[in-house]
Amino acid sequence: MQSREQLTQQLREAAAGDEQAQEQVFHAVEPQLREIARSLLRKESQAQSMQTTMLIDDAFMKFLGNPEGANISNRLHFLRLIKKYIHQLLVDAARARRAKKRGAGKAPLELDEQLVGSDESLSIEITKFELLDKLRETRAPADDVLLLREFGEKPQEYEDIAALLDISVDEVEALHRYGLAWIKRELSNVQG
């Protein structure tokens, strides 16, 4: 089992192009990546055609091709980036489906957005993703707690999150409650 520092170093080496580190890192984090991808796929009703393996492979390739990966600070930072990339892939796929359904390749008509309406589930998913980033600016550890508690087939225990973030269990519980309430409030403001 690798230490956190070893994994962080390998993540940096993988992002810098070290193929051996890329393979080692991928195998070390693959189970967590699968949990994140499965969780996000369950929430995306139209994504049945997308497979978990394809999503994690594409997200990992985005990580390797992004300069942000060279400045990775820890495993949690890496998981946050991967989650962001998976979200981007799902949103791109939803937009492509929507474009195809609405006549992709044909000359677009200029229509008032209010008359046309929008794909509400796609809009809500994009909003949730943006809100997690906004929550990070508001109260930084709360988004990490939500990532670890809410995304994945098996949510991490408060004790594990506390050890990972080096804070007390009571603080983790408080951040979890705060993060959920904050997201709910912001979503209600966005939705009307």
Summary of the structure (lengths in Angstrom):
residues: 192
radius of gyration: 18.3
end to end distance: 48.4
largest distance: 57.0
contacts: 526
relative contact order: 0.10
helix: 77%
strand: 0%
